[in-house]
Amino acid sequence: MNQIFAAASIALAAMAVPAIAQEAATAPGAAVPAARALPASTMVQIASDTEISSKKIEVGQKFQFFVTTDVVDNGVTVIPRGSKVESTVTFKTGKAIGGKSGKFELSFDKIMLNGKSYAMRGTHRQEGKGNTVAAVFGSMLVSGRSAVMLPGQIVQAFTNEAIPY
């Protein structure tokens, strides 16, 4: 009888060890490794690879920008150079008589990383050169210049949410 009792005790003890180990791993208050993430509001330098002109764009039109320098956090490249950023034209005026220049504004919407998109924020306003001579003399025959953003012109945008890595 003692042998049966001893064997049963050993079997129960053997089954209890994994249960105790599982409990310790998932016990409330146990330290869980923190997920790493690039914080929201991180500045990202971007540029367009095409010319954008107030003469040729419309409000709502989308443009692609690319990241010009790696964004590194704790020694890890979170946003590699060349990543794509999508922007939208949110405001536009054409050049006008009397020396008024053309203007446009872009808002930066999202960045694509490893097949996922993350929200971005920020705007860039581009203005053409006005014609001050025409503005001074009130000429109706002279107009300002269109706003032109040249390829490679660097601007800043910001992450609008944390990006895990």
Secondary structure as GFF3:
##gff-version 3
##sequence-region A 1 165
A	DSSP	alpha_helix	2	26	.	.	.	ID=ss1
A	DSSP	beta_strand	37	38	.	.	.	ID=ss2
A	DSSP	beta_strand	43	48	.	.	.	ID=ss3
A	DSSP	beta_strand	52	53	.	.	.	ID=ss4
A	DSSP	beta_strand	62	67	.	.	.	ID=ss5
A	DSSP	beta_strand	71	73	.	.	.	ID=ss6
A	DSSP	beta_strand	76	79	.	.	.	ID=ss7
A	DSSP	beta_strand	84	93	.	.	.	ID=ss8
A	DSSP	beta_strand	103	113	.	.	.	ID=ss9
A	DSSP	beta_strand	116	121	.	.	.	ID=ss10
A	DSSP	beta_strand	123	127	.	.	.	ID=ss11
A	DSSP	alpha_helix	132	137	.	.	.	ID=ss12
A	DSSP	beta_strand	148	149	.	.	.	ID=ss13
A	DSSP	beta_strand	154	159	.	.	.	ID=ss14
A	DSSP	beta_strand	163	164	.	.	.	ID=ss15
###
